[in-house]
């Protein structure tokens, strides 16, 4: 005898804890992290296949550094989205997330442009992205200490 929809639903969710309401910000940070991670995979493949014969080994290494740091901080953004979902209303993790986004644009973006254009002054932008990354990690550390 088939169970009615209400009983099937109740049986399916009986062992699950109540789902926490997600906020706009944790979904936004999760989206940003997912997009940056996907782009990191695509840019890594592009570098390995399309740019391998077009760039010098030094510039290919610059490209790969940009991809690596983009992926690190994309994954960090996904973690930050989880932190924001667990501690709604917390400011420091949100600030950290946006610093990771900005840092990725400045750090990885300047390295991609440097590698493909050879314009040396673009390397001066890269440390600004690195500072944004460091500030983001500092925000998370302070949040972790606040208890």
Secondary structure, 3 states (H helix, E strand, C coil): CCCCHHHHHHHHHCCCCCCCCCCHHHHHHHHHHHHHHHHHHHHHHHHHHCCCCCCCHHHHHHHHHHHHHHHHHHHHHHHHHHHHHHCCCCHHHHHHHHHHHHHHHHHHHHHHHHHHHCCHHHHHHHHHHHHHHHHHHHHHHHHHHHC
